[in-house]
Amino acid sequence: MYVSLADAVLAVHLGFILFACLGALLALKWRRVLWLQIPAAAWGIYVEASGTICPLTSIENYFRVRAGHAAYEGDCLGHYLTATIYPDGLTRNIQFALGALVLILNLSVYAWLLHKRRT
């Protein structure tokens, strides 16, 4: 049961990461998404820029330990994504780059939405 709970938290976590990074694209169709996506993107940028570990990582690790598995060090991106793309692991420079990518992507979509609204 604990493995299933850890996997569920991981799925929610990855969904949240995708929403924080790409959710602005949903605002092209549904404007009300902005009220959820802007705080999600801000949280993602904060976590990456500050080096904070997202609480969802701690929850996932809790369930993994309860299931008898080992917890992992660092954050979700560092463990699942960055470790695959960057074998040396997550560095502060990579975290800043990821946060900047989220910011630039979202600002670009929102700037385009504002421009579209004015014309």
C-alpha positions as CSV (number, residue, x, y, z in Angstrom):
1,M,0.0,0.0,0.0
2,Y,2.8,2.5,0.9
3,V,4.5,1.9,-2.5
4,S,1.2,2.8,-4.2
5,L,0.9,5.9,-2.1
6,A,4.4,7.0,-2.9
7,D,3.8,6.4,-6.6
8,A,0.6,8.4,-6.4
9,V,2.4,11.3,-4.7
10,L,5.1,11.1,-7.4
11,A,2.4,11.3,-10.1
12,V,0.8,14.3,-8.5
13,H,4.2,15.9,-8.1
14,L,5.1,15.4,-11.7
15,G,1.7,16.7,-12.8
16,F,2.3,19.8,-10.6
17,I,5.7,20.3,-12.2
18,L,4.2,20.1,-15.7
19,F,1.4,22.5,-14.7
20,A,3.8,25.0,-13.2
21,C,6.0,24.9,-16.3
22,L,3.4,24.6,-19.1
23,G,0.1,25.5,-17.5
24,A,0.2,29.0,-18.9
25,L,-0.6,27.3,-22.3
26,L,-3.9,26.2,-20.8
27,A,-4.7,29.9,-20.3
28,L,-4.8,30.3,-24.0
29,K,-8.1,28.3,-23.9
30,W,-9.3,28.8,-20.3
31,R,-8.5,32.2,-18.8
32,R,-9.4,31.1,-15.3
33,V,-6.5,28.8,-15.2
34,L,-4.4,31.9,-14.5
35,W,-5.5,32.0,-10.9
36,L,-4.1,28.5,-10.3
37,Q,-1.1,28.5,-12.6
38,I,0.5,31.8,-11.6
39,P,0.9,30.6,-7.9
40,A,2.0,27.2,-9.1
41,A,4.7,28.7,-11.3
42,A,5.8,31.1,-8.6
43,W,6.1,28.2,-6.2
44,G,8.2,26.2,-8.8
45,I,10.4,29.2,-9.4
46,Y,10.8,29.8,-5.6
47,V,11.7,26.1,-5.0
48,E,14.3,26.1,-7.7
49,A,15.8,29.5,-6.9
50,S,16.0,28.9,-3.1
51,G,17.2,25.3,-3.2
52,T,14.2,24.3,-1.0
53,I,12.9,20.8,-1.1
54,C,9.2,20.6,-2.1
55,P,7.0,19.1,0.6
56,L,5.7,16.5,-1.9
57,T,9.2,15.1,-2.1
58,S,9.2,14.6,1.7
59,I,5.8,12.9,1.6
60,E,6.9,10.6,-1.2
61,N,10.0,9.7,0.7
62,Y,8.0,9.0,3.9
63,F,5.8,6.5,2.0
64,R,8.9,4.9,0.4
65,V,10.5,4.4,3.8
66,R,7.3,3.0,5.2
67,A,7.3,0.5,2.3
68,G,10.8,-0.6,3.2
69,H,12.5,1.2,0.4
70,A,15.3,3.8,0.6
71,A,14.4,7.5,0.5
72,Y,16.4,9.5,-2.0
73,E,18.4,12.6,-1.3
74,G,17.6,16.0,-2.8
75,D,14.5,17.0,-4.8
76,C,12.1,15.3,-7.2
77,L,13.6,16.8,-10.3
78,G,17.1,16.0,-9.1
79,H,16.2,12.4,-8.5
80,Y,14.0,11.5,-11.4
81,L,14.8,14.0,-14.2
82,T,18.1,15.8,-13.7
83,A,19.9,12.6,-12.7
84,T,19.0,11.2,-16.1
85,I,19.8,14.3,-18.2
86,Y,22.8,15.4,-16.1
87,P,24.6,12.4,-14.7
88,D,26.6,14.5,-12.3
89,G,23.4,15.6,-10.5
90,L,21.6,18.7,-9.7
91,T,23.7,21.8,-9.2
92,R,22.7,25.3,-8.1
93,N,23.3,26.6,-11.6
94,I,21.0,24.0,-13.1
95,Q,18.4,24.9,-10.5
96,F,18.6,28.6,-11.4
97,A,18.4,27.7,-15.1
98,L,15.3,25.5,-14.5
99,G,13.6,28.3,-12.5
100,A,14.5,30.8,-15.2
101,L,13.0,28.5,-17.9
102,V,9.7,28.3,-16.0
103,L,9.7,32.1,-15.6
104,I,10.6,32.8,-19.2
105,L,8.1,30.3,-20.6
106,N,5.2,31.6,-18.5
107,L,6.0,35.3,-19.0
108,S,6.1,34.7,-22.8
109,V,2.7,33.1,-22.8
110,Y,1.2,35.7,-20.6
111,A,2.8,38.5,-22.6
112,W,1.3,37.0,-25.8
113,L,-2.1,36.7,-24.0
114,L,-2.0,40.4,-23.0
115,H,-1.0,41.4,-26.5
116,K,-3.9,39.3,-28.0
117,R,-6.4,40.8,-25.5
118,R,-5.4,44.4,-26.5
119,T,-5.7,43.8,-30.2
